[in-house]
Amino acid sequence: MTLRRLVLWRHGETDYNASSRMQGHLDSALTEVGWNQARFAVPALARFSPDLVVASDLRRATDTATVFVTATGVPMRIDKRLRETNLGNWQGMTGAEVDEISPGARAEWQNDATWAPPGGESRVEVAARAAEVVAALDEGDAETVILGTHGGLITALTGKLLGLPVDTWPMLGGIGNCHWTVLARRQSTGLAWRLIAYNAGITG
């Protein structure tokens, strides 16, 4: 086991973010703001000296990660298990539209990590598939890895890797566009993950 540090990096702003629409598995595009956010983040993320970047196959995450690897030369691979939560019937809708057709459902989803939108998946399910990626990285030789991914997945994976009770996961706040969370293992034990930074990033 050589994996010592994970940097969970959310993609830059998309057209759906700008219009407050839920994306899920929909393949939305970065806005010019989103591209600039990715460029601004490169120097800060480069200080982690990552050995590898693994990115979601959704364009907004892949494009964001590509900005970093193009500037730094760090190798990248794509893994669809790092996709955002499948929001099922809610994808493409605004929060207000969901509330209109299903009063109270969005609040239930926000407060219960085991609850899934109609046709979608729960945060527990998202965390399970993302944890498979981390487990595979444990079999490799990279010490520091950036996961180029999505806000919902980051909060779910953080809760799982820290071993937090599932009913406390909703206490983790959201992740800003192009912000990141850092988890690291103690050098002495090399097993348990610790939270080093949460929702850190560059504003610009």
Secondary structure as UniProt FT lines:
FT   STRAND          5..10
FT   HELIX           15..18
FT   TURN            19..20
FT   TURN            24..25
FT   HELIX           32..46
FT   TURN            47..48
FT   STRAND          52..55
FT   HELIX           59..72
FT   STRAND          76..78
FT   HELIX           80..82
FT   HELIX           88..90
FT   TURN            91..92
FT   HELIX           95..101
FT   TURN            103..104
FT   HELIX           105..111
FT   TURN            113..114
FT   TURN            118..119
FT   HELIX           123..138
FT   STRAND          144..149
FT   HELIX           151..161
FT   TURN            162..163
FT   HELIX           166..171
FT   TURN            177..178
FT   STRAND          180..185
FT   TURN            187..189
FT   STRAND          193..200
//
